[in-house]
Amino acid sequence: MLKKTSGIFLLLLFTAGMTFAETIKVKSIQEGSYTVKASDKSSGKARWENIITIKKTGAYIYVEGLGRGLYGKDNKNLTWKSEAYATWVNDELIPYNTKIVFKNSQGEVVQTLNKSFNRASGKVICDVDGKTKQFTFYDDLLDREIMGIVLSSFPYKEKPEMIFHILTHEPQVYKVAMKYRGLETVTLNGRAVECYKLEMVLDLGAMNIFGAFVPKTYFWYQTAAPHDFVRYEGLESGLGTPYIVMEGE
């Protein structure tokens, strides 16, 4: 059974009313390896799988992903390795560094993404194939690679909506609202699992008028502690990419 998810980058609609941001407190982190598999929502055809490993190493939490399959707008057959480090201080998971390398079916590198987070300077530096972009480091900022771990600690019934920032692989920083949508039973590997359902809603700023044209994004986490990841539905990695279903095993 999947313990956490890296989740996968994610764009959705939101209204312009978000005015503050918050930190989700992470009380515990489970080490181990697990597999998530993605399929196309409309056809049900398999797309890719990702083996995720979580380790505590010194002062850091290390999250590794080893993926393979059809990915992205071009539906190319790729393999990839992601390596993310974060610090875990005062129940906060703070991103530190992320590197992702994509290769084609011939083993040639087709894209490299590096993200460097500096809370002290208030800056995030992202390098995609030698092209650099800089962003503001918000105290509530989550990198995509650690977001799944954090969401398993969502307060659910105690606080049905939380607002924070995420950094996607585009790369781009978005303010989002994570909304608790109640209980729902999900069938996973032939068995019924009672889940908390979350909806992630993106603040598009001045572009919110186009929010209705952006597909919705949902997460399901098991109600039983430690609230294992069960399912994700949403865009694979940004606008124009397939709408997928991702499930844990």
C-alpha positions in Angstrom: 0.0 0.0 0.0 1.4 3.4 -0.9 2.5 5.5 2.0 2.9 8.9 0.4 2.9 10.4 -3.1 5.0 12.8 -4.9 2.2 13.8 -6.5 2.8 15.1 -9.9 2.5 19.0 -11.0 -0.6 20.2 -11.2 -2.6 23.2 -12.5 -6.2 24.1 -11.7 -8.7 26.9 -11.4 -9.4 29.2 -8.4 -11.3 32.4 -7.5 -9.4 35.5 -6.6 -10.3 35.5 -2.9 -7.1 34.0 -1.4 -5.4 36.6 0.8 -3.2 34.6 3.2 -1.1 31.4 3.3 -0.5 28.7 5.8 1.8 25.8 6.8 0.6 22.2 7.1 2.2 20.7 10.1 4.0 17.4 9.4 4.1 15.3 12.7 5.6 12.1 11.2 7.3 10.8 8.1 7.3 7.2 7.1 10.4 5.9 5.4 10.2 3.2 2.6 9.7 2.6 -1.1 6.4 2.3 -3.0 5.1 2.5 -6.5 2.5 4.8 -8.1 1.0 4.1 -11.6 -0.7 6.6 -13.9 -3.2 6.0 -16.6 -5.2 8.2 -19.0 -8.5 9.1 -17.4 -10.6 8.9 -20.6 -9.2 5.7 -22.1 -7.9 3.9 -19.1 -4.6 3.2 -21.0 -1.5 2.9 -18.9 1.0 5.8 -19.2 3.9 5.5 -16.6 4.9 4.2 -13.2 7.2 5.8 -10.6 9.0 4.0 -7.8 9.4 6.5 -4.9 11.8 6.1 -1.9 11.7 8.2 1.2 14.6 8.3 3.6 15.8 10.3 6.6 19.4 11.2 6.1 21.1 13.4 8.7 19.2 16.7 8.9 17.4 16.0 5.7 14.5 14.1 4.3 15.4 12.5 0.9 12.8 11.7 -1.7 13.9 9.7 -4.8 11.7 8.9 -7.8 12.6 6.4 -10.6 10.0 6.7 -13.4 9.4 5.3 -16.8 6.7 5.4 -19.5 4.7 7.8 -21.7 4.9 11.3 -20.2 4.1 14.9 -21.1 2.4 16.7 -24.0 4.3 14.8 -26.7 3.6 11.4 -25.1 7.2 10.4 -25.4 8.6 7.2 -23.9 10.9 8.5 -21.2 12.8 7.5 -18.1 13.6 9.9 -15.3 15.2 10.1 -11.9 14.2 12.8 -9.3 16.2 13.5 -6.2 14.7 16.0 -3.6 16.1 17.1 -0.3 14.1 18.9 2.4 14.6 19.8 6.0 12.1 18.8 8.7 12.1 21.5 11.4 9.4 22.3 14.0 6.9 20.1 12.1 7.6 22.0 8.9 8.9 20.2 5.7 11.0 22.9 4.0 12.3 22.3 0.4 16.1 22.6 0.0 17.2 21.1 -3.4 15.6 19.1 -6.2 17.2 17.7 -9.4 15.3 15.8 -12.1 16.9 14.2 -15.2 14.7 13.0 -18.1 16.1 10.5 -20.7 14.7 9.2 -24.0 14.4 5.6 -25.0 18.0 5.6 -26.2 19.3 6.7 -22.8 20.1 10.2 -24.0 19.4 13.2 -21.6 16.6 15.3 -23.0 16.0 17.6 -20.1 17.6 18.5 -16.7 15.8 20.5 -14.0 17.5 21.9 -10.9 15.7 23.8 -8.1 17.7 25.4 -5.3 15.7 26.8 -2.3 17.3 29.4 0.0 14.9 30.4 2.8 17.5 32.8 4.4 17.8 34.9 1.2 14.2 34.5 0.3 15.0 33.2 -3.2 14.4 30.1 -5.3 16.7 29.5 -8.3 15.5 27.1 -11.0 17.6 26.0 -13.9 16.1 24.1 -16.9 18.7 23.0 -19.4 20.9 26.0 -18.6 18.1 28.6 -18.6 17.6 30.2 -15.1 14.5 31.6 -13.5 14.3 33.1 -10.0 11.3 33.1 -7.7 10.4 34.3 -4.2 10.8 31.8 -1.4 7.5 31.9 0.6 7.5 30.4 4.1 4.7 28.1 3.0 6.3 27.1 -0.3 6.1 23.4 -1.2 8.0 21.7 -4.0 6.1 19.2 -6.1 8.4 16.3 -5.0 7.5 16.7 -1.3 3.9 17.9 -1.6 2.5 14.3 -1.3 4.2 13.8 2.0 2.8 17.0 3.4 -0.8 16.4 2.2 -0.9 13.2 4.2 -0.8 15.5 7.3 -3.6 17.7 6.1 -5.9 18.7 9.1 -9.0 17.6 7.1 -12.1 18.1 9.4 -10.3 20.5 11.8 -9.4 23.0 9.0 -11.3 22.2 5.8 -9.3 24.7 3.7 -5.6 25.7 3.7 -3.8 28.1 1.4 -0.1 27.9 0.4 2.3 28.1 -2.6 3.6 25.3 -4.8 6.5 25.2 -7.2 5.8 23.2 -10.4 8.2 21.7 -12.9 7.4 24.4 -15.5 8.9 25.9 -13.3 6.3 28.3 -11.9 5.1 29.3 -8.4 1.3 29.3 -7.8 -0.8 30.1 -4.8 -3.3 27.3 -4.2 -6.2 26.5 -1.9 -6.5 22.9 -0.8 -10.1 22.2 0.1 -11.4 19.2 2.1 -14.4 17.8 0.1 -15.6 15.1 2.6 -15.5 11.3 2.7 -15.5 9.0 -0.4 -15.0 5.3 -0.8 -12.5 4.5 -3.5 -11.9 1.0 -5.1 -8.1 0.3 -5.0 -6.7 -3.0 -6.3 -10.2 -4.6 -5.9 -10.9 -3.4 -2.4 -13.0 -0.6 -1.0 -11.0 2.1 0.8 -12.6 4.9 2.8 -10.8 8.2 1.9 -10.7 11.9 2.7 -11.1 13.8 -0.6 -9.2 17.0 -1.3 -9.5 19.4 -4.2 -6.6 21.7 -5.2 -7.7 25.0 -6.6 -5.2 27.3 -8.3 -5.1 31.1 -8.1 -4.6 32.2 -11.6 -4.4 35.9 -10.6 -5.6 38.1 -13.4 -6.2 35.0 -15.5 -8.9 33.6 -13.1 -11.5 34.4 -15.7 -10.2 31.4 -17.6 -10.4 29.1 -14.6 -13.5 27.3 -15.8 -11.6 25.9 -18.7 -9.0 24.2 -16.5 -9.7 20.7 -15.4 -10.1 20.0 -11.7 -7.5 18.3 -9.5 -8.4 15.9 -6.7 -6.4 13.8 -4.2 -7.7 10.9 -2.0 -6.0 9.9 1.3 -7.0 7.0 3.4 -9.0 8.0 6.5 -7.2 5.5 8.7 -3.9 6.8 10.1 -1.3 7.5 8.8 -3.6 8.6 5.9 -1.8 6.8 3.0 -2.2 8.2 -0.5 -4.8 6.4 -2.5 -5.5 8.3 -5.7 -4.9 11.5 -7.7 -6.9 12.9 -10.7 -5.8 15.9 -12.6 -3.4 17.2 -15.3 -0.2 15.2 -15.6 2.3 18.1 -15.6 0.6 21.3 -16.7 -1.8 22.8 -19.2 -2.0 20.8 -22.4 -0.9 17.5 -20.8 -3.2 14.5 -20.4 -5.8 14.3 -17.6 -4.7 11.3 -15.6 -5.5 9.0 -12.8 -2.6 8.1 -10.5 -2.9 5.4 -7.9 -0.7 3.8 -5.2 -0.1 0.1 -4.8 
